[in-house]
Every structure is written in structure tokens, then in C-alpha cells.
Amino acid sequence: MNFNFIEMLILVIVLFMFSSNLKLESQVKNLKTSLNQILKHMDLPDFPVPEEIKTLVANNEDIKAIKKARELYGFSLVEGKEYIEALKEEGKS
């Protein structure tokens, strides 16, 4: 009897945590959407480019630029690489 009660209690707690997680993810998604709308309305870039990163890109120091972008914005390695590649493409145009 006690064992079944404990299992049910654990199941309820897990379901509650799952539900809370889904609500939080939805709220974060809504906040990102709102922020993107504000940035678009104010005609601001998603991530401003610091002079240090511009200099590193101009000097073809991509690895250092990716590292700096990751430090500043919390990018993953792939996101940092894509960010720097996008900057390099902008510079070519």
C-alpha cells in the first residue's frame, strides 16, 4: 500500500514539473517574440557587433572572434561560428 502511494506521489510530482516546464518554455518563446518585434520596430540588430569582434574579423582571426562572441552572448560553438560567418558575409557586400 505504501509503495503504491509513493509511486503515485512521484508520478504527480513529475507531471507537475513537466507541466511547469512547458509553461515556462511558452513564456520564454513569447518573450523572444516580443523582443524581436521591439528590435525590428526600433531597427536594431539582434546582437550588436562590438569593435573588438569587428577588428578580429577584419584581421581574419575567426577563432578569437568566435570565442569572444561566445563569451559575450552565450552562443554555442555552432551559433558563434554562424554569427561570425554572417559578419564576414556582411563585410563582403
N, C-alpha and C positions, 0 to 999 in steps of 0.2 A: 504493500500500500504506500509506504513512504517513498519507495523507489519510483513509482508512477507519478507521485506528486512532484518530486524533484525534476523528473523528465519534463513534465508539463510546464513547470515554472521556468526551466531553461528554455524551452520552446517559445514561451510567451516573451521572455526577455530578448531572445534572438530576433523574433518577429518585430518587436518594438524597435530594436536597434536598426533593423533593416528598413523599417518604415521611416524612422528618423533620418537615416542616411539618404533615402530617396527625396525626402522633403528638402534637406539641405542642398542636395545636388540641383534640385529645381530652383531654389533660391539663388544659388551661385550662377546658374545659367541665366536667370532673369537679370541679375546684376551685371553680368558681362554684356548682355544685350543692351541694357540701359547705358552702360559706359560707352559702348561702341556708337550708340546713337548720339551721345553727347560729344564724343570725339569727332564724329562726322559733321555734326552741326557746327562745331567750333573750328572745323577744318584743321584739326591737329593730327599728327601721325600717331599710330598706335603706340610705338615706342620711340621716343626722341633719340636722336643719334648724338652721343657726346663727342666732343672734339677728339678725345683720345682714341676712340674707335675709328673715327674718320681718318685720323693720321695713320693708324695701324693698317687700315685697308688700303690707303694710298701708297703705303710702303710695302705692300704685298706681304704683310705679316699676319696672314689669316688665322693661324693658330692662336696667337696672342689676342687677336681681335675676338675670336670665338670665346676664349677664356674670359676676357673682360665682359663680354655681353652676357655670358652665363652668370658671372658674379653679380652684375648689376640687375638683371631681370629674372634670374632664377630659371633660365632656359635649360632644357635637357641638351645633350650634346647635338642631337639632330636639329632641334629648334635653333640653337646657336649657329650652327653651320648654315641653315636655311636663311637666317637673319643676315648673316654676313654676305652670303651669296646674293641676296636681294640687294644689299647695299652696293655690291660690286656691279650688278646689272644696272642700277640707277646711275652709277658713275659713268658707265659706258654710253648711256643715252644722251 
